[in-house]
Amino acid sequence: MGTGWGTQFTDHDFFPLTGGHAIQDCARCHTTGNFADASPECASCHLTEYNGTTDPNHQSAGFSTDCASCHTTGPGWTASFDHNITDFPLHGAHVTTACIECHANGYTGTPTACSACHMTEYNGTTEPNHATSGFSTDCAMCHDETAWGNATFNHDNTGFPLHGTHVTTACIECHANGYAGTPTACSACHMADYNGTTDPNHAASGFSTDCAACHDETAWGNATFNHNNTDFPLQGAHTTTACIQCHANGYAGTPTACSACHMPDYNATTDPNHTAAQFPTNCAECHNENAWEPSTFNHDSQYFPIYSGNHNGEWNTCAECHTNPNDYSVFSCIICHDNQADLADEHSDESGYSYNSNACFNCHPNGN
């Protein structure tokens, strides 16, 4: 049987021979007599192709020598690269952008910051001017990857969310001096409104320039002021009193003492005469905030007990003790305690005893 010593080795499963690898010349890869020396690494056979490739230049670009990351084993040196496995997946217009536009300086260490490619657009934009306005060079804050012109900016992500009419206000009205460091204080934009307001006059009245204390962001004219947030909450008749009655001299430093507004009432009162009687000017001691009349006067706690103690029920009218209707500081004890002889006898052991009303009060301030 004339059979030769020929062999046919087909079980190459440890390195499947597919596509361009399906060759019959073993020596192409097994360059030594020991077949175990052959490396399965792409570079062991394809380093010449790697070094000779110029579009792009693999070596200067620092490409991996693992050819399989881009190339297949099919016919030819066909390559494809999945950018989505990198730190910069391609979306929108970036998908169709020529590689060289971003990788002009090679493929190693290519920056992913927007400004690495888009500073020309950034510097050339005039509506608004990004450079002079101090805009961030992180284009993705406003632009997407589909087109440069469809930028959006969410002001609510800033320290000054937009509400009311601020939503429709032209940017330039607040950003006339640029977008960097724009102040958020009301007065930065509204001093013209503040100074021009006459009802009431904000400047002359010393109003706060924090417009939000009274105004909302819907309209300038619908201002409200909560007096209860001040040191003088409004109650009773003060609630409906015109502001000008208390703030005739402005709104800054308006006094809260009753006498600041009510001295005409105090001076005009004759029943009793407050001035002559030397009543205190703290109206709240007798009057309340609902109406000037009726008033109440607590004689017991403020001056002399007539509703309790020995004098309770011993009088009918104020005039019984206050003998001068025009001066309530004048009073008489001896008009009732009129037995001078008996009183002298009772006080015989009191040094300096004197039969007069002031002396009586000095020794008996509580009526005992």
Residue pairs with C-beta under 8 A, 6 or more apart in sequence:
15 21
15 40
17 23
18 73
19 72
19 73
19 74
19 75
20 73
20 74
20 75
20 76
21 73
26 35
28 45
29 38
29 44
29 45
30 37
30 38
31 37
31 38
38 44
41 65
41 66
42 65
42 66
42 67
42 68
42 71
43 50
43 65
43 66
43 67
46 67
47 65
49 67
49 77
50 58
50 59
50 63
50 65
50 67
51 58
51 59
56 63
56 99
56 100
56 103
56 106
56 107
57 106
60 106
61 103
61 106
61 107
61 108
62 106
62 107
62 108
62 109
63 70
63 107
69 81
70 79
70 80
70 81
71 77
71 78
71 79
72 78
72 79
72 80
83 89
83 90
84 90
87 112
88 110
88 112
90 97
91 145
92 144
92 145
92 146
92 147
93 145
93 146
93 147
94 145
101 117
102 110
102 116
102 117
103 110
110 116
113 137
113 138
114 137
114 138
114 139
114 140
114 143
115 122
115 137
115 138
115 139
118 139
118 148
119 137
121 139
121 148
122 130
122 131
122 135
122 137
122 139
123 130
123 131
128 135
128 171
128 172
128 175
128 179
129 178
132 178
133 175
133 178
133 179
133 180
134 178
134 179
134 180
134 181
135 179
135 180
141 153
142 151
142 152
142 153
143 150
143 151
144 150
155 161
155 162
156 162
159 184
160 182
160 184
162 169
163 217
164 216
164 217
164 218
164 219
165 217
165 218
165 219
166 217
171 179
173 189
174 182
174 188
174 189
175 182
182 188
185 209
185 210
186 209
186 210
186 211
186 212
186 215
187 194
187 209
187 210
187 211
190 211
190 220
191 209
193 211
193 220
194 202
194 203
194 207
194 209
194 211
195 202
195 203
200 207
200 243
200 244
200 247
200 251
201 250
204 250
205 247
205 250
205 251
205 252
206 250
206 251
206 252
206 253
207 251
207 252
213 225
214 223
214 224
214 225
215 222
215 223
216 222
227 233
227 234
228 234
231 256
232 254
232 256
234 241
235 289
236 288
236 289
236 290
236 291
237 289
237 290
237 291
238 289
245 261
246 254
246 260
246 261
247 254
254 260
257 281
257 282
258 281
258 282
258 283
258 284
258 287
259 266
259 281
259 282
259 283
262 283
263 281
265 283
265 292
266 274
266 275
266 279
266 281
266 283
267 274
267 275
272 279
272 318
272 322
272 325
272 328
273 325
273 326
273 327
273 328
276 324
276 326
276 327
276 328
276 329
277 322
277 327
277 328
277 329
278 327
278 328
278 329
279 286
279 328
285 297
285 298
285 302
286 295
286 296
286 297
287 293
287 295
288 295
288 296
299 305
299 306
299 307
300 306
300 307
300 308
304 311
304 361
304 365
304 366
304 367
305 311
305 312
305 366
305 367
306 312
306 314
306 315
306 321
306 367
309 366
309 367
309 368
310 367
310 368
311 367
314 336
315 321
318 328
319 325
320 335
320 336
321 331
321 332
321 333
321 335
321 336
322 328
322 330
322 331
323 330
323 331
323 332
323 335
324 330
331 357
331 361
332 357
333 357
333 360
333 361
334 340
334 355
334 356
334 357
334 360
337 343
337 360
340 355
343 355
344 353
344 355
347 353
350 363
353 359
